[in-house]
Amino acid sequence: MKRLALMLVVLMHVTACTQVISESGRKLADPAIPYEKLKQNPDGYIGKNVILGGKIAAVSNAKDGGTLEVVQMELDGHYYPEDTMFSGGRFLATSTDFLDRMIYAPGRLVTVMGEIKGKRVKMLDEVEYSYPVIAIREIHAWRSTGTDNLYTNPYPYYYHDPYYYGYDTGPTPFRPPGPPMFK
């Protein structure tokens, strides 16, 4: 029994410490390159690897692969983009693979580890905007943390007690009358 409890504790510890970017990716990335410096001079960092994250603004696919336009956000210790009102700008994350719009939907948070490829100038609204370009080596699309991800229960919690079998027997001290579960 003690062995089982110890294995459960170890398993919980290992899964709690899991990172979204592999250990080799974290070692390959240069933490000394802040996004602000990369934004100012992307060509000066060509060939280096970084870990960036943010919110997807747009997704596009072509014959040679897909591109995510990402609004940069600071990352916390688990590489989760901190959804704040501050951003250093935007970057492009490119892949030779197709990037499915259902997975990489605009508004979704992502963390990207990849190689800096320089810059690309594109129109953003009516302005020429210089994007740092990152070739994706690893990517993690985060699940939504908003209210759309929460389980919504149309009935109050007391209708879902273990003794409630889908019919209303009338008010009791523990459960007021409510809608039937089955029709």
N, C-alpha and C positions, 0 to 999 in steps of 0.2 A: 504494500500500500504506500509506503514511504517512497519507494522507487517511482511509482506512478505520479505521485504528487510532485516529486522532484523533476520528472520529465515534463510535466505540465508547466511548471514554473520556468524551466529552461526554454520550452517552446514559446511561451508567452513573451519571454524576454527577447528571443531571437526575432520573432515576428514584429515586435514593437520597434525594433531597431532597424528594420529593413528600410533601405534607401531607394528612391525612385531612379537614381542614377547609379550605375554599377561602380564597384570599387575601382576598376581599371579606368573607367570614364572620369571619376573624380580625381584620380592621380594624373591623368592626362591633361585635365583642364588647368589653366593658369588662373589662380584666384587673385593674382596681382593686377588683373586687367579689369578695372571697374567700367561699367557701361558708359559713363560720361567720357572717359578717355577713348574708348572704342568708337563712340559716336563722333568725336572730334576728328579722329584719324584712323578710319578702318583699314586703309591700305598699309599703315605702319605695323599692323598686327597680323598680316596675312600668314597663314600656316599655323598660327597658334590656336589652341582650343579653349573654349569658354563654356560656362554653364549660365544660361540666361532663362528668364521666364517672364510670363505676362499673360495678357488677355488677347485672344485671337480677334483680329479686326476683320480679316478677309482670308479666303481660301481660293486658290486658283490651281488648275491642273492644265498641263500641256503634254505634248508627245514626249518631251524629255523629262517629265516629272512634275511634282507639285511644289507649291510655294504657300507658306503661311505668312501673312502680315501680322506681326505681333506688337501690341502696345506693351513696352517694357515695364516691368514692376520689380521691385526689390524682392529677393528670395529670403525666406527664413532659414533656420538651421536644418530643416528637412527638405529644402529646395522647393518649398511651396510659395507661389507668388503671393505677396501680401497685397491684397486688394485695397489699396489706398487711393487717394485722389492725386498722388504724385506719380509721374512717369518721366523718365529721362528721354523718351522719344519712342520711335518704332524701329523694328528690325525685321528683316526677311529671313525666314528659316526655309531652306530649300532641301528637296529630297529628289532622288532619282525615281522614287516610287510614287504611285498615285496616292494622294491624301484625301481620304473620303470625307466629304463635307458633313456627313452625319456623325462622324467621330470627332473631327476637328471643326466643330461648328463655331461660327462667330459668337463671341461672348464667353467661350470656354477658356479656362485657365490651363496653360501648358508650361512645362519645364523642358528645355532643350539643351543638349550637350552637343557641341559640334565644332567644326573647324571654321575659322574666319576666312572668308574668300574675298574680302574687299568691300566695295560699296556698289550700289546700283541707284541711279537717279531715276525716279518715276514721278508722275504727277499724283499729288495728294490733294484732292479737290482742285483748286486752281493754282496750286503752288508746286514748284519743283522741289522734291524732297529727297535727300540723300539717305538711303537706308544702308546700314551695315548688313552684310549678307553672311549667314551662318549655314554651312552645309551640315545637315542633321546627321549625327552618329547615333544618338539616343534621344528619344522623346517620350514624355509622359503627359497624357491628357488627364487632368484631374476631374474627378466627379464634381458635379455641381454641389455647392454648399448652401444654396438659397432655399427658399421655402418649397420650390418644386421638387426637391429631393426628399422632403419629409413625408412620412406616412400620414395621410389625412384620413381621419376617421369621421364619418358623418354622424355617428352617434356618440354620446358621452361615454366615458369609460365604464360606467356602471351597467351599461347594456351588454358588456362583453365579459361578464363574470362567468366562471366555469359552470354555474348552475342555471344559466339562462339558455334555453334550448330553442329560441326562435319564436316563441309565442308569449303573449302578454297575459299574465294571469291577474292583472290588476295591480294596484299600488300595494307595496309592502313597505315595512319600515326601512328596507335596504335598497329598494329600487322603485322609483316612480313609474307610472305607466309610460310606455313608449311605442314606437312603431314596430310591427312584427318583422322578424328577420326573414321569414319565408312567406311567399304569397302563393 
